[in-house]
Amino acid sequence: GRADDGTLIWTRANRSARFFDYVVDRLSEGTQPDITTMGDAAYILRSTAFYSNGKFGLADFDRLDAGHPLRLPYRAHMLTAWLLRELSYDLVEHCARARNPLSVRLSGDWRRYLGLGNATGLGMVPYVINHPHVLDAWCATRELPLAHALAQATTPADRRIHTAGDLLERATHYFRERADLATAPFVPCGELSSQLEPLRAMLAEYIASGTIGGEATTHAWRELHAQAATFGAEARSVMDSVIVEVHPQLDAEVEELLCCDQRQDVDPAQTCAQLRSVVRERYAWVRRFDFDDPDELTHFWFSSENNEEPRRGRRGIDPGENVEHPIDIARSVASLDRDLASTHDETPVAAFLVEHPWHRGIVARVQTLADVPYS
């Protein structure tokens, strides 16, 4: 199908095979769902995607005025996700009433607890490769507010310290309840909950005496960030999330960072020596791979014909190599570096591309992203 040009977002969903009919049955019987049956991954509808910004004929976001509340990225998506969740509640209640006019409604607690099921997110792999400016923006919206927060002075009476303590307590309880959840390769939830306990104790110590680990400090956020790192990446990530949450001053500015100009252009006047320098400095990591080794070329990405979604195939086994996605950044950079090595330093990139036109895409990427830190 095709969308009309007045539609911003499309989503599609499936009823949960595990939970939809169960919830309908319980409501039609006059009772609420049982938490032991619903479990941790509880949802009624499962979304497969949120399509937008031109796909299937949907409206482009750039048609919206600067002051439009849905102009900023992801607002329309999150609104659609919320609406879909609300629809899931209406739908089970409607089906329950069809079975029994005396059925009950889903309780407020369940409406707060239930979320949306989601697909695997497989398409995120080629997406972040094809949208390096977006990846940079995502990282910046995390790192910049964190840097701002860590620089702030604190006192034990600071209300943000007390709010952080409450949030960390909720996080600890949340992960403790999920101790049996399989989270490999990440730290098990029970272990993470145990790692957060000493951080809660440090916050309590600071509130009581202005010290952390017996040392007075006026920068508790910085100390907590450093202490959390001693437990591991997951504990620090939770602590950092709490720290950022209680410092909302930059929210409006940070949200604007998500608006990205994603054009990639060739600078034809740059010399090959300058281009080679950027490649050697920013892409030294590609030398870890030997692309003459077939094992480094085992997989490829393509879009499936039936629903236009990204899929990963095995080279020489699965069909689709003829429409392979150009996301082989490491291989493309290695090939570019090899050809640049045999090119005179002062040769302009324009002349180089006349002789090597297949490098145009990767040259545009390398040049455009040279000053984009998280790309």
N, C-alpha and C positions, 0 to 999 in steps of 0.2 A: 504494500500500500504506500500511498504518498500522503504526507500531511498538507494541510492548507497553510498559506503563508501568515496566518494569524495565530498559529500555534507555536509556543516556545519550547515545550517539553513533551516528549512522549515517553511513557513507561508501559511495560507490560508485566503481568504477574501470573503466577500459578497459585492455586490453593495448596496449602501444605498437606501432603499426604498423611503426615503424622498427627497434625493438630487441628485441622479445620473441622472435620466431621466430629472429632472428639469434643471440641468446644461447643459445637451446635448441639450435640447430644446432651451435654451437661446443662446448658442453658434451657433447653426444652424440658428437662427433668426438674427444673426449678433450683438448680445448684450451680455453684461456680466451679471452674476447673480446679483440679488438684495439682499442687505444685510439684509433687513427686512424679507425676505423669508428664507434665509440661517440660520439666527439666530446665537446663540453663540456656539452651538455644531456642527459646520459645518465640514463635511467630505464627501468624495465621495465613498471611500471604507472603509469597517469595518473589521479589522483583528480579528480573534478569538484566535490566539495563535502564538507564535514563538517557534517552537520545536527545540531542539538541544541536543548535547552532548550524543549521543547514542540512543536516543529515535527513534523508527521506523528504526533503523539501521543507523542513521546519524553518521558522523565521530565524534570521541571524540576530544575534544580540546587539550588534552595532546599530540596528535600527532604533534602539531605545534611546531616549534622551539622557543626557548626563545625570539628571536628577531622578531618573526613574528608579524606584526601589528594587527592581529586579535586574538592573543593569550590571551590577557587580557579579562576578562569577560565583556560581554555586548557590546563590540565594534562591533562584527559581527551582533548582534541583532539590534543595532541601525542603522548600515549600511543597513540591510535588511528592516527595517522600512522606512528609507529614500527612498530606491529604490522602495518600494511599493507605497509610496506617489507619487513619480515621475511617476510610472506606471499609477496611477489613473488619472493624468493630461493627459498623452498620450491617455488613453483609452476614456475619454469623448471627446477629440478633434477628435479622430478617428471616433467615433460614430456620432459626429456632421457632419464631412465631408461626411460620408456615406449618411446622410440625405440631405445635401446641400453643394456642392463643394465650395460655397462662404462663408462658416461658418468662424467665427473668432476663434482665439486661446484664451485660458484663460490668462488673464492679469497677469503681474508680481505681482501686489498687491494681487490678489486672490491666486496666487501660494505661496506667503508668508503666507497668512492668513489661508488657509485650512490645516487641519492636517489629522490624521487617526482616524477613529472610532475604538473603542476597545470593547471587550467583558467585562463581569462584573468583571473579576479578581477573581472569586470565588476560583480558584485553589490556590491563594496566601495564603489562610488560612492554609491548610495542608502543603503548601510548607515551610512557615517560621517555622513551628513546626518541620518539618523533616530536616531542614537545619539550625540548630542553629549557626553554624560557619559563614554561609552567613549573617544571621541576625546581628551577632556581627560585621562583616565587614561593612555592610551597616551603622550601627550606628557609627562605628569608622570613616568612611569616612566623616561623618557629624561633629562629636564631635572634632576630632583632628584638622582639619583646623580651626574650630571656636575657639578652645582654643588658637591656634597659633595667630590668628588674634586679639583676645581680649587682648593679651599680648603686642601688638605692640604700641609703642609711636606714637603720632600724632602731627601735627602742622596744623594751618589753611591753609597753602599753599600746603599741601600734595595733589597731584593730585588725590589720591584715595578718599579723602573726597569729592572732586567735582564730581568724577565719581559716588560715592555712592548717592550723591544728585540727579543726573540725573536718576539713576536706581530707586530710591525711588519715584521720580515723575512719572516715567512710571508705576510703580506698583500701585500707587494711582489712576492714570487715568484708568488703566486696571480694577481695582475692582469697580470703580465708574460706568463704562460702564455696569457692570454686576450686578447692584443693584437689579434687579428684579429676579435674578437667585436663585432658591431654593438650599440652601447649608446645611440644617439641617443634622446632629447636630452641624455643624460648624457655626461660626459667619457669618451673612449675608454679602455679598460683599460690599454693601453700607455702612454698619456699619464699616467694616474693613477699607474701604477707608477713612472714617472720623477719625479713630484711627491713620492712617498713617500721617495725616496732621500735628499734633503737632510734630511728629518725623522729618518731613521735616523742620519745623520751627526751631527745635533744631540744625539741620545740618546747616541751613542758619545762625543761631546765631553764631555757632562755626566758620564758614568761615569768618564772619564779625568781631568777637571780641575775638575768642579763648575761649569763655565761653559756657557752657551749663547750662541753668537755672540760669544764673548770676554768676556761679562759674567757675573759670579758671580750665582747665584740660589739661593734656598732654596725656590722654588716652580716646579719644572721643569714640572709639569703645566700650570700656567697659561701658561708661556712657550711650550710646545709647542702648546697649543691656539691661542694667538695667532699663532704662526708658520705653523701649518697653514692658517689663514684666508687668508693671503697667496697661497696657491696656488689656493684655490677651495673651494666647498661640499663637493665629494666628498672631497678630501684631508682637510679638517677633520673630516668625518663618520667617516672611517676612523680618524683619530687619536683622536677622541673615543670611538669604540668601544673602542679599546685602553685608553684611560685608565679608562673605566668598568669594563672587564673585570677590571682588577687591583685594584679597590676593591669587593669584594663585601659590605662590612659592612652595607649597607642592604637586601640582597636580600629578606629576609623582610618587612620593613616595606613595601618598594616593591611586592611582589607583592600585598599586601593592598589597595593602591590600586585594583587592577583590579576589585574588588567594588564595583559602582556601583548606587546607587538612582537609577533612570532616570525616576522619576515627574516629570511636569510639571504643575504646578497653577497655577490663576489666583488672584492675590491681589486680591479684589474691592474691598478698602478703599483700595488705592493710587489716588492721583489721576492724572488724565490728564497733568498737568504732569510728574509724577514719571516716568510711563511714557514720555512724549515725550523726557524728558532721557536715559533709558537708550537709547532708539532712536537719538537723535542722536549719542550718545557712542560706542556700541558698533557701530553699523551705518551709519556715515557712508559706508562703501564702496559701499552699494547705489545711491548717487546717481550712480555712474559709468554706470549702465544706464538706457536709455530703453525702458520696456516698452510704449510705444506703437509702437515699431519692431518689425515682424514678425520681423526677423532675430534679435531677442533671445528669440523664442519658438519657434525652429525645432524644437527637440527636446523630447520628453517621455519619462518613464519609466513602465513598466507591468510587471506580472508576466505571463509567458507562461502560456497556459492549459494547455499540455501538461505542463510540469514545475514550474510555480510559481516560476520563477527570473526575476530582474530583466532587463529588456531596454530598450534605448533606441529610441524610434521617432521618425519625422519627422512633425511636425504637418501634418495635411491630406493625408498620403500613406499612412502606415501605420495599420492598425487598432489600437485600444486606448486611444484618448483618453478613452473613457467610464469607464475604470478607471485613469486616470492617478494616479501616486503623488503625494502632497502634499509634494514635496521642493523646491518653488520658493520657497526661503527669501527670496532677494533680492526677488522680485516681491511676496511676501506682506508683507514688511517695508515696502516702498515704498508699498504700498496702505494699510497701517496708518498709516504716517507721514502720508500725505495726509489720511486721515480724522481723525487726532488734531489736525492743524493747524487744523481748523475746530471743535474742541471746547473748551469752557470749561476753564480750568486746574484748577479745583477739582472738576470732575465726577469722581465715583468711577468706577473701571474697571467696576464692576458695572453702573452706568447706561449707560456707553458700550457695553458688550456687549449690553445689551438692545436698543439701537438698531442695533448692528452685530454680530450674532451670528456672522457668517462670519469674524470676526477672533479667535474664541476660541482656536483652536489656536496661532496665531502669538503672541498675547498671553501664553499660558501658557509658550511657549518663551522669549520675551524676558525675562519676569519670573523664571522659574526659573533661567535661565542667566546672570543679571546678574553673579553673583559666581563664575562657573566660568571660569577664565582662558583655557583652551585650546579652549573649545567653539566 
